[in-house]
């Protein structure tokens, strides 16, 4: 059971920790902003919609960022 929970925790938090590292080496303001976003996503009824919309926006932003690299 511990191994299963540990693998879930690594899979869940690995990208979040990478994001926090990139966003200013654990800058308190970025941590607060991301925590606030996650709170809104988890507490409101529109949480799944917010998660999907954010995913689409981040994919579009990433694509827009990478397009000049391949020109």
C-alpha positions, -999 to +999 in steps of 0.1 A: +000+000+000+028+024+008+045+018-025+013+024-044+007+057-025+043+067-030+041+062-068+009+082-069+025+110-049+055+112-072+033+112-103+011+138-088+037+162-074+066+158-097+054+183-123+042+207-096+076+207-080+093+212-114+069+241-121+077+257-088+114+253-094+112+269-128+089+297-116+115+312-094+132+286-072+103+283-048+094+320-048+067+325-022+045+346-045+044+319-072+037+292-046+008+313-032-006+319-068-004+282-077-019+272-043-048+297-048-054+283-083-055+247-070-078+257-041-103+273-066-100+243-088-107+218-060-134+237-041-157+251-068-183+231-087-166+243-120-133+226-109-132+201-138-141+228-163-114+250-149-088+222-151-097+214-187-097+250-198-063+256-180-049+225-197-060+237-231-046+272-225-012+258-213-010+236-244-017+266-266+008+287-247+035+260-250+028+256-287+030+293-292+063+294-273+078+265-294+067+277-328+096+303-333+121+275-324+111+255-355+110+284-380 
